[in-house]
C-alpha cells in the first residue's frame, strides 16, 4: 500500500512537471484532476491506518486465543496422564478428573470457535483492503491517462502541424487521440477527415473509406463533408470499386455543384470516360 501511495504521489509530481511545458498550458481542468488525485491519496492513507489498527487488534486477539488454546491443551494432556495413573486406585478421583476434562474440552471448543470468527473477520478485512487497492489503482490509472492528454486545441493543432509537415504517423496518432478523448467537439469531424487522409496517402483505401464515412454520417454538415465524399469516391475507385466510386463522385457534383470538390469530381469522371450524371432509365 505504501508503494502504491508513493506511485500516486509520483503521478501527481509528474503531472505538475508536464504542466510547466508551454505546449501543455496549465488549465483549471488539470488543477482539478491533480486535486482529485491528492484527495484520493489522503483517503487511501486514512483507510490504510484504520485497517492497520483493526488488523493489529485482531492479530493480538488471535495471539491471545492461541496462547490460551496451548495452555488448555497442555492442561488436558496433564489431566489425561494423571487420569490414566490414578484410574485404577480411585473411582471418585476419576469422576472428578473426567468432569474437569469435559469442562476444559468445552472451553477449548469455545476458544476454537472464537478464533474461527476472528480469522474470518481478518480474512474479510484483508479482502476488502485488496479490493479497495485494486479499485484505487484503476482510478489512479484513469486519472493519470486524463492528465497525459493535452487540451483539445493543443492536440488538434499538433496533429495538423505534423500532418502538413509530412509526419503522417505522428499526425495519425494525434488525431486518433483527439477523436478518442474529444469525440463531440466541433473539430472532431476534421480530425476524422485527416485520419482518413493519412490512410488514403498510405494506400490503405478500405480503412480510408470507413473514416470518410464517419465524417459523412456523424458530421454531415461539417466543413469537411464535401471533401470527405470526394475523397471517398477516389478511395473506392482506387480499391477497385469503380461503380461505387463513380456514384460517390456524381453525388458530390449533385450536392455541391458550385464547390471546388465538384470541379474535381467532374474532372475525374471525365478522365474515367463517364458522364457527370447517371443516365435516366428510358
C-alpha positions as CSV (number, residue, x, y, z in Angstrom):
1,X,0.0,0.0,0.0
2,X,2.9,2.4,0.8
3,X,4.4,1.7,-2.6
4,X,1.0,2.4,-4.3
5,X,0.6,5.7,-2.4
6,X,4.1,6.7,-3.5
7,X,3.2,5.9,-7.1
8,X,0.1,8.2,-6.8
9,X,2.3,11.0,-5.4
10,X,4.8,10.3,-8.3
11,X,2.0,10.7,-10.8
12,X,1.0,14.0,-9.2
13,X,4.6,15.3,-9.3
14,X,5.0,14.1,-13.0
15,X,1.7,15.8,-13.9
16,X,3.0,19.0,-12.3
17,X,6.2,18.9,-14.3
18,X,4.3,18.3,-17.5
19,X,2.1,21.2,-16.7
20,X,5.2,23.5,-16.9
21,X,5.7,22.8,-20.7
22,X,4.5,25.7,-22.8
23,X,2.6,23.3,-25.2
24,X,0.6,21.9,-22.3
25,X,-0.6,25.1,-20.7
26,X,-1.8,24.8,-17.1
27,X,-5.6,24.9,-17.0
28,X,-8.4,24.6,-14.5
29,X,-9.2,21.0,-15.6
30,X,-5.6,19.9,-14.9
31,X,-5.6,21.5,-11.4
32,X,-8.9,19.8,-10.6
33,X,-7.6,16.4,-11.6
34,X,-4.5,16.9,-9.6
35,X,-6.6,17.9,-6.6
36,X,-8.7,14.7,-7.0
37,X,-5.6,12.6,-7.1
38,X,-4.4,14.2,-3.8
39,X,-7.7,13.7,-2.1
40,X,-7.7,10.1,-3.3
41,X,-4.2,9.6,-1.8
42,X,-5.3,11.1,1.5
43,X,-8.4,8.8,1.6
44,X,-6.2,5.8,1.0
45,X,-3.7,6.8,3.7
46,X,-6.6,7.3,6.3
47,X,-8.2,4.0,5.3
48,X,-4.9,2.1,5.5
49,X,-4.3,3.5,9.0
50,X,-7.7,2.4,10.1
51,X,-7.3,-1.1,8.6
52,X,-3.8,-1.5,10.1
53,X,-5.2,-0.6,13.6
54,X,-8.1,-3.1,13.2
55,X,-5.7,-5.8,11.9
56,X,-3.4,-5.2,14.8
57,X,-6.2,-5.7,17.3
58,X,-7.4,-8.8,15.6
59,X,-3.9,-10.3,15.3
60,X,-3.3,-9.6,19.1
61,X,-6.6,-11.3,19.9
62,X,-5.7,-14.3,17.8
63,X,-2.3,-14.5,19.6
64,X,-4.1,-14.4,23.0
65,X,-6.6,-17.1,21.9
66,X,-3.8,-19.3,20.5
67,X,-1.9,-19.0,23.8
68,X,-5.0,-19.9,25.7
69,X,-5.6,-22.9,23.5
70,X,-2.0,-24.0,24.0
71,X,-2.4,-23.7,27.8
72,X,-5.7,-25.6,27.7
73,X,-4.2,-28.3,25.5
74,X,-1.3,-28.7,27.9
75,X,-3.7,-29.0,30.9
76,X,-5.7,-31.6,29.1
77,X,-2.7,-33.6,28.4
78,X,-1.5,-33.4,32.0
79,X,-5.0,-34.4,33.3
80,X,-5.2,-37.3,30.9
81,X,-1.8,-38.6,32.1
82,X,-2.9,-38.2,35.7
83,X,-6.2,-39.8,35.0
84,X,-4.5,-42.8,33.5
85,X,-2.2,-43.2,36.5
86,X,-5.0,-42.9,39.1
87,X,-7.8,-44.7,37.3
88,X,-7.1,-48.0,39.0
89,X,-6.8,-46.5,42.5
90,X,-9.7,-44.1,42.8
91,X,-13.0,-44.2,41.0
92,X,-14.1,-40.9,42.7
93,X,-10.9,-39.2,41.6
94,X,-11.6,-40.4,38.0
95,X,-15.1,-38.9,38.0
96,X,-13.7,-35.6,39.3
97,X,-10.9,-35.5,36.7
98,X,-13.3,-36.5,33.9
99,X,-15.6,-33.6,34.8
100,X,-12.6,-31.3,34.8
101,X,-11.5,-32.7,31.5
102,X,-15.0,-32.2,30.0
103,X,-15.0,-28.6,31.2
104,X,-11.7,-28.0,29.7
105,X,-12.8,-29.6,26.4
106,X,-15.8,-27.3,26.3
107,X,-13.6,-24.3,26.9
108,X,-11.3,-25.4,24.1
109,X,-14.2,-25.8,21.7
110,X,-15.4,-22.3,22.6
111,X,-11.9,-20.8,22.1
112,X,-11.6,-22.5,18.7
113,X,-15.0,-21.1,17.7
114,X,-13.9,-17.6,18.7
115,X,-10.6,-18.0,16.9
116,X,-12.5,-19.1,13.8
117,X,-14.7,-15.9,13.9
118,X,-11.7,-13.7,14.4
119,X,-9.9,-15.4,11.5
120,X,-12.9,-14.9,9.3
121,X,-13.1,-11.2,10.2
122,X,-9.4,-10.9,9.4
123,X,-9.8,-12.5,6.0
124,X,-12.7,-10.2,5.2
125,X,-10.7,-7.1,6.1
126,X,-7.8,-8.3,4.0
127,X,-10.1,-9.0,1.1
128,X,-11.7,-5.5,1.4
129,X,-8.3,-3.9,1.6
130,X,-7.2,-5.7,-1.6
131,X,-10.4,-4.8,-3.4
132,X,-10.0,-1.1,-2.4
133,X,-6.4,-1.1,-3.5
134,X,-7.4,-2.6,-6.9
135,X,-10.2,0.0,-7.4
136,X,-8.0,2.8,-6.3
137,X,-5.2,1.6,-8.7
138,X,-7.7,1.7,-11.6
139,X,-9.0,5.1,-10.7
140,X,-5.4,6.4,-10.4
141,X,-4.6,4.9,-13.8
142,X,-7.6,6.6,-15.4
143,X,-6.7,9.9,-13.8
144,X,-3.1,9.6,-15.0
145,X,-4.4,8.9,-18.5
146,X,-6.5,12.0,-18.4
147,X,-3.6,14.1,-17.1
148,X,-1.5,12.7,-20.0
149,X,-3.9,14.0,-22.7
150,X,-3.3,17.6,-23.9
151,X,-6.2,20.1,-24.2
152,X,-8.3,19.6,-27.4
153,X,-6.9,22.7,-29.2
154,X,-3.3,21.8,-28.4
155,X,-3.8,18.2,-29.5
156,X,-5.6,19.2,-32.8
157,X,-3.0,21.8,-33.7
158,X,-0.2,19.4,-33.0
159,X,-1.8,16.9,-35.3
160,X,-2.4,19.4,-38.1
161,X,1.1,20.7,-37.8
162,X,2.6,17.2,-38.2
163,X,0.2,16.3,-41.0
164,X,1.1,19.4,-43.0
165,X,4.8,18.8,-42.1
166,X,4.7,15.3,-43.6
167,X,4.9,13.4,-40.3
168,X,2.0,11.2,-41.1
169,X,2.5,8.5,-38.4
170,X,2.7,11.1,-35.6
171,X,-0.3,13.0,-37.1
172,X,-2.4,9.9,-37.2
173,X,-1.6,9.1,-33.6
174,X,-2.5,12.7,-32.5
175,X,-5.8,12.8,-34.5
176,X,-6.6,9.3,-33.2
177,X,-6.1,10.6,-29.6
178,X,-8.3,13.6,-30.4
179,X,-11.3,11.6,-31.6
180,X,-10.9,9.2,-28.7
181,X,-10.8,11.8,-26.0
182,X,-12.8,14.7,-27.6
183,X,-15.3,12.9,-29.9
184,X,-18.0,15.6,-29.6
185,X,-16.1,18.8,-30.3
186,X,-16.5,21.0,-33.4
187,X,-13.2,19.8,-34.7
188,X,-13.8,16.1,-34.3
189,X,-15.1,15.8,-37.9
190,X,-11.9,17.4,-39.2
191,X,-9.8,15.1,-37.1
192,X,-11.6,12.0,-38.6
193,X,-11.1,13.5,-42.1
194,X,-7.3,13.8,-41.5
195,X,-7.2,10.3,-40.2
196,X,-8.8,9.2,-43.5
197,X,-6.3,11.3,-45.4
198,X,-3.3,9.6,-43.8
199,X,-4.7,6.2,-44.6
200,X,-5.5,7.3,-48.2
201,X,-2.0,8.6,-48.7
202,X,-0.6,5.3,-47.3
203,X,-2.7,3.3,-49.8
204,X,-5.0,1.9,-47.1
205,X,-8.1,2.7,-49.1
206,X,-10.7,0.4,-47.3
207,X,-9.8,2.0,-44.0
208,X,-9.9,5.5,-45.5
209,X,-13.4,4.8,-46.9
210,X,-14.6,3.9,-43.4
211,X,-13.2,7.1,-41.9
212,X,-14.6,9.2,-44.7
213,X,-18.0,7.6,-44.0
214,X,-17.6,8.5,-40.3
215,X,-17.3,12.2,-41.3
216,X,-20.3,12.0,-43.6
217,X,-22.5,10.1,-41.2
218,X,-21.6,11.8,-37.9
219,X,-20.8,15.3,-39.2
220,X,-22.9,15.6,-42.4
221,X,-22.9,19.5,-42.2
222,X,-19.3,19.8,-41.2
223,X,-16.7,21.8,-43.1
224,X,-15.1,18.6,-44.4
225,X,-18.3,16.9,-45.7
226,X,-17.8,17.7,-49.4
227,X,-14.1,16.8,-49.3
228,X,-14.8,13.6,-47.5
229,X,-17.3,12.5,-50.1
230,X,-15.0,13.4,-52.9
231,X,-12.0,11.5,-51.4
232,X,-14.3,8.6,-50.6
233,X,-15.1,8.3,-54.3
234,X,-11.4,8.4,-55.1
235,X,-10.6,5.7,-52.5
236,X,-13.4,3.5,-53.8
237,X,-12.1,3.7,-57.3
238,X,-8.5,3.0,-56.2
239,X,-9.7,0.0,-54.2
240,X,-11.4,-1.5,-57.3
241,X,-14.9,-0.4,-56.5
242,X,-15.3,1.7,-59.6
243,X,-19.1,1.8,-59.8
244,X,-19.4,2.9,-56.1
245,X,-16.7,5.5,-56.6
246,X,-18.4,6.9,-59.7
247,X,-21.7,7.1,-57.8
248,X,-20.0,9.0,-54.9
249,X,-18.4,11.5,-57.3
250,X,-21.7,12.1,-59.1
251,X,-23.3,12.8,-55.7
252,X,-20.6,15.4,-55.0
253,X,-21.5,17.2,-58.2
254,X,-25.2,17.0,-57.4
255,X,-25.0,18.1,-53.8
256,X,-22.1,20.6,-54.0
257,X,-22.5,21.9,-57.6
258,X,-20.5,25.2,-57.2
259,X,-17.8,23.8,-55.0
260,X,-14.1,23.1,-55.8
261,X,-14.8,19.5,-54.9
262,X,-17.5,19.4,-57.7
263,X,-14.9,20.6,-60.2
264,X,-12.5,17.8,-59.1
265,X,-15.2,15.2,-59.3
266,X,-16.2,16.3,-62.8
267,X,-12.6,16.1,-63.9
268,X,-12.1,12.6,-62.5
269,X,-15.4,11.4,-64.1
270,X,-14.2,12.9,-67.5
271,X,-10.9,11.0,-67.2
272,X,-12.8,7.8,-66.5
273,X,-14.9,8.4,-69.7
274,X,-18.3,8.5,-67.9
275,X,-21.0,11.1,-67.8
276,X,-21.2,13.6,-64.9
277,X,-24.8,12.5,-64.2
278,X,-26.2,9.0,-64.3
279,X,-28.4,8.3,-67.3
280,X,-32.1,8.1,-66.6
281,X,-33.9,4.9,-67.5
282,X,-35.9,5.1,-70.7
